[in-house]
Amino acid sequence: MELTYLRTFCEVAKHGSFTRAAEYLGYAQSSITTQIQRLEESYGAVLVERFGRSMRLTIAGEALLPYAKEVLRLHEESKEVVSRQSKGTLSIGTIETLAAYYLPPHLQTYRQQYPDISIMLQPGNEPIIIEQVKEGALDVGIILDPPFSDPELHTHVLREEELVIIANPEHRFKGLNAIQAEDLAGEPLILTEDGCTYRAMLLKVLRGSEIDFKPSYEFGNLEAIKQCVVYGLGVALLPRIAVADEIRKRQLIAVPFAHPECKFYTQLIYSKKKWQSKAFLGFVDLIGAGNHQNL
């Protein structure tokens, strides 16, 4: 049964006239008659009868009226709830660096705008995040990569992230404006976990340049990496945003790593098949993806 029939029925009951109901709804009177007839066929009962020059509800019609009004009310309420998307979960996959140093202020603002949306933050490395977004296990992914594209995904570049070599303030790199691959020869390297895209880039560059490098430590935790560097156990490649506080406190120095392949961007990805609710679009707009060009 179409909601239109119930709405027409309520207007006939309100106006006591097919003609006035037709005028109010913008239908031809014949259309009102047809809709009421179909509604009566559906219920197997006469709902409206002629009384003098007006129409009035039968006993069956009187019984139906409160239900019809409630159905229409619930329909309007459901449209409002769905359009606002005021409840639900937004799942975000991202790497530790962005989860800790990029997303928090955006999540705070988003929570203020959508207080009833639960946010599930799923950490991982880029290949896993990309696959889970494509499979629909995650609503969005925020990755740190060279310019990325995939035929199944929308990609928005949010901003470029500077990668720096960090070292103890007394290290020989102090005072350099940039670090070349050859500067890392013989340096003990403290690496991020396997699967990290900027780790892979660094190792590729060093091997391609035939640099004799020394991987000394490997950690899946940024704080552990930074503390080891503070204590002079080696140098590491990290995004500047991850070490901004330590640089400000002069616990570390940070020198840009100069290489053509060292171009990394924070990027938002989501499936081209993704249903874009208001809450979803609110998140995309909030972090500024709407102002950037798709890749």
Salt bridges, closest charged atoms under 4 A:
GLU11 OE1 - HIS15 NE2 3.21
GLU49 OE2 - ARG56 NE 3.28
GLU70 OE2 - ARG73 NH2 2.72
GLU76 OE2 - ARG7 NH2 3.80
GLU76 OE2 - LYS79 NZ 3.27
GLU77 OE1 - ARG73 NH1 2.81
GLU80 OE2 - ARG84 NE 3.68
ASP139 OD1 - LYS274 NZ 2.65
ASP150 OD2 - LYS134 NZ 3.10
GLU152 OE2 - LYS134 NZ 3.92
GLU160 OE2 - LYS263 NZ 3.56
GLU161 OE2 - ARG159 NE 2.49
GLU162 OE1 - ARG240 NE 2.64
GLU187 OE1 - HIS171 NE2 3.05
GLU187 OE2 - ARG172 NE 2.78
GLU218 OE1 - ARG199 NH1 2.99
GLU223 OE2 - LYS226 NZ 3.04
ASP245 OD1 - ARG248 NH2 2.45
ASP245 OD2 - LYS249 NZ 3.08
GLU246 OE2 - LYS226 NZ 3.07
GLU261 OE1 - LYS204 NZ 3.56
